[in-house]
């Protein structure tokens, strides 16, 4: 082997390890890259799994909440949570061990009370009908053959006693025509002593109709309105009832009668609205009402606003093209000055800094959010309900004692306000323990954000602890949605607001709506002709005047 061959062989021996090292380095780099990629993939998958788990929990909570809405009890007012009062007045932002122990004891007492109250309900006994106010028709029944042709007992028989049995009967509604016949008369002296052109004919004035060019009388119009908004019967069902009574009315005819009647009632609605907005203390809320969109040929979500005079109980519904925007609240309450109570809807936030308006919150809405979270986080939600139940207990005691507003205010400041301060510390401590998007987190955030507004009621004995009285006015609207489903257009929803307002005010004044409607529909034309003050026809004033006259 030559020297060159030996050098070449030596170079190959040196190059071969270098190539092997390069190959090894490439393999190591590939393995490192693969490991890094796998680690990143695992991290991403873990994050995705965590996100999916959170989504599953959220969907499970939503499903539980919806099941409760559909199948469970919705009232949280009478939850049997009545723990002992916590007497804690310090301003420490965190709860002390003493406070935590007191809360744990309260929750335990509440759980024991719940256990005691779970009993099997006995079958309720059937109450007898109250027939004392019904007219009675007596039907005498004798054995066959013992009476003569006049129904008198024959001389050969002697009555020794009777047995009485009652049954309830009903005569269907009677539809009839009232034909006004106006008799024209003339004085006999005019006939004998005056020329024909000088004679005076005496003709009575035609009674004014509730609605012009309308054959329907006040009783029919009142029947149609109460049938739709108190019995929640669509027009086609009422038409069927009239057909059974012997008269066929088309849908357009009945709709025209209804519109004409509401046009008259709008005069009273405007007066009622002005009267309610001049009160010192009102409650406001809004509710969904489906309205047909004729351009899109489908139902859209509209809103009926409700304003209640919390002093008298009179209520007004307001419809503004179905909008729920802040501008509607601004137009509705722009000139109002006084106390306004509402839920946490941010449309009312704009009044927080308006001079002359004081906003109050609703503890029932706050409590409801914690009740919705019971299935998600029973421990914290129960603790929150325990706290909220204490101010309600104070209100119950004040109501039973018939305290004056001044006495109620003093009791609230002494007993309720310290509980609210302690509840604030509880929220600050536990909010960091829950997910912000969980039901418990949302409930705490809602309550803490509105706490200044929620706690103001303790400074005024006239203010209610919640907005529940106005929520009771929504029930006819909800029942109507289930029966006639929607309003045909914005004008129909506006007319519904007028009727709901007047019927709701009748109920608040303990006035029978149908009796009131029939009477005022007769009187409105005469009040218009004579220029009289129609505030006399508003339900509360009408009832006072009617009682005085009787």
Secondary structure, DSSP 8 states (H G I E B T S, - for coil): --HHHHHHHHHHHHHHHHHHHHHHHHHHHHHHHHHHHHHHHHHHHHHHHHHHHHHHHHHHHHHHHHHHHHHS----TT--------------SS--HHHHHHHHHHHHHHHHHHHHH--------------TTS---------TTSB-TTS-B-TT---------------------------EEE-HHHHHHS-GGG--EEE------SSTT----HHHHHHHHHHHHTS---HHHHHHHHHHTT----HHHHHHHHHHHHHHHHHHHHHHHHHHTTSSEEEEEEEEEEEEETTTTEEEEEEEEEEEETTT--EEEEESTT--SHHHHHHHHTT--EEEE--S-GGGGGGTTSTTEEEE--HHHHHHHHHHTTTT-HHHHHHHHHHHHHHHHHHHHHHHTT--HHHHHHHIIIIIHHHHHHHHHHHHHHGGGS-TTSHHHHHHHHHHHTHHHHHGGGG-TTS-SSSHHHHGGGHHHHHHHHHH-SBSSHHHHHHHHHHHHHHHHHHHTT--HHHHHHHHHHHHHHHHHHT--GGGGSHHHHHHHHHHH-
